[in-house]
Amino acid sequence: MIISERLRAIRESKQLTQADITRVSGLCQTLIEGVEESRMVPSLKVLDILASALSVPIHQLFFDAHQVLPLENLPGRVTADQIANGRVSEKRTNRKSTTPAIRSAKTKTKSF
């Protein structure tokens, strides 16, 4: 489901009209209509205002609130638990810079 569909579904599930959201959010009704009809792409600030007006966390506009997205355990990634427990080392290993590869790729390109 895309953001425009989610916005409309959340608004209708709360039995609110676009005019109600306009009054609560202070946004122009034309903007709200445009976003719901996929004619306008809202900024993150507008999405935050709409989420507040709908009394939902902003992430609910992007995916289902009950859906948990898995995070990959990437090498060198510091987890939230490590940060919370103060187990972050000054020197993290397994991190390789891609700079040399990028430089070599740039030098191999031909200019016309």
N, C-alpha and C positions, 0 to 999 in steps of 0.2 A: 504494500500500500504506500502511495506517495504522500508527501506532506500535505498537499491540498486536500486529499481524501481524508487523511487523519484529522485535520483541523475541523472539517465539516462533520465528521462522525463524532468527534468529542463534543463539539458545540451542540449538535442535535441530541446526543445522549444526555446532556445536561439541560435539555429543553430551553436553549437560549437562541435568540435570533441574532442576526448580524448587527442589528441596531443595539441589542443589549451589549454585545462585545464592544461596539463603538463607544457606548457610554462609559463602560468600565475601563477600557484601555486608553481612550483619548485618540485612537487612530481613526482615520477617515474611513467611512463605510466603503468607499470605492476601492480602497486598498485591501480591505478584508475580502470583498467580493472578488477582486482580481487574484488574490492569493488562493482562495478556495476554488476558483475556476481555472487555475493554472495559467493565467494570463500574465501574472507578475511573479517574480522571484523575490521572496522576502529576504531581508538581511537578517543576520543573527540577532541583532537588536530587536527587530520587529517580531521575530519568532519568540524571543524572550518575553516581550510585552504581551503577545497573544497567549503564551503559556500561563503567564500570571493572571491574565483576564479569565482564562478557563480554569484556573486553580489546579493546574497539573504541572509536574516537573517538565522542563524543556525536552528531556530525552524522550518523553512519551510522544512527542511530535515526530520523532524519527523511527522508533520501533516500539513494539508492544511492551507495555510496562512489566509484564510477567515473563517476557522473553529474556533470557540471559545469554549474552554473546560471549563466546569463549575467547580468551586472550592467549595468544601463542606465547610459549615460554622461550623467548629469544635469548641467545647467548649474550651475556653482558647486561641483560635487562635487570633493573632493580625493581623488586616487587614492593607493593604497598606494605606488606608485613615486615620486610627488611627495613624499610624507612621508619615505620612505626616503632620497631623494636631497637632502632639504632644500630643495626647490623650492616651498615653500608661502609664498605672499605674505601679508603682514599684512592687506591689504585685498583681499578677494575681490569680484569684480564679478558681475553677472548675478543677484544675489540680490534679490528683491523681498519685502517684508514683506506678509503677508496681513492684517495687523492692521486697516488702514482698511476693507477689504472686510468683515471680520467685524463691525466696529463698525457699518457702515452696514446690514448685514443684521439686526443686533440691534435697531436703532432702527426698522426698518420693520415689525417684528412687532407684532401687536396683543395686548394683554392683556385677558383676560375677567374 
